[in-house]
Amino acid sequence: MKSLLDNDFSEKKNEIYEIFLNKCLQKLIDFLTTSTDNNLSNKYKIRSTKQIIIEIICHCLKSHG
């Protein structure tokens, strides 16, 4: 997603951000607020995924005022 937004297609950027904000953001936030289970293998994968989601959200917030 980041590489898609880093391109110079400014007319498409706003459309992509709108789709992200309206359709994806709440699902990502819901996932971030779920607790991890006790399985260490799953716990690592979930935490890793949560870190990626946080990076995507931060990038979107920085790029789209």
N, C-alpha and C positions, 0 to 999 in steps of 0.2 A: 504494500500500500504506500509506503514511504517513497519508493522509487517512482510510483505512479504520480504522486503529488509533487515530487521534485522536478518533474518535467515542466517545460514552459508552455503548457496548455492552459493558460489562465482562465479561459472561458469554461473549460471543463472542471477546473479546480473547485469552483463554487458549487457546481452540481454534485461533485463527489463528496464535498464536505456536507452538503445538505442531506444526501443519502446516508452518509455515515452518522450524522447527528440524529436523524429521524428514525433510522431503522436499526442501527448497530449499537449505538452508544449505551442505551439502557441495558441491552443484553450483556455487553461487556462489563458494565458496572455491577450487574447482578452476579456475574461470574466472579468478579473480584471480591465480592462480599461473602461468598460461600466459604465455609470452613473446609480445610483439608482433612482427609481421613487419616487414620493411623498407619496405613500402609506406606512404608518409606519410599518405595519406588513411585507410587502415585503421588505422594506428597511432593517429591522433587519435580515431577512433571508438571503438576499443578502450579507450583511456585514459579517455575520457569515460564510457564504460559502466562501467569499473572504479570510477570516482569515485562514480557513482550507487549502485553496489552497496555500496561502503564506507559511504556515508551511510545506506543502508537498514539495514545491519547495526548501525551505531552507534546509530541510532534504536531499534532493537529491544532492544539491550542496555541502553540508558538507561531504556526504558519498562518492560521486563520483568525484574525483579530475579531 
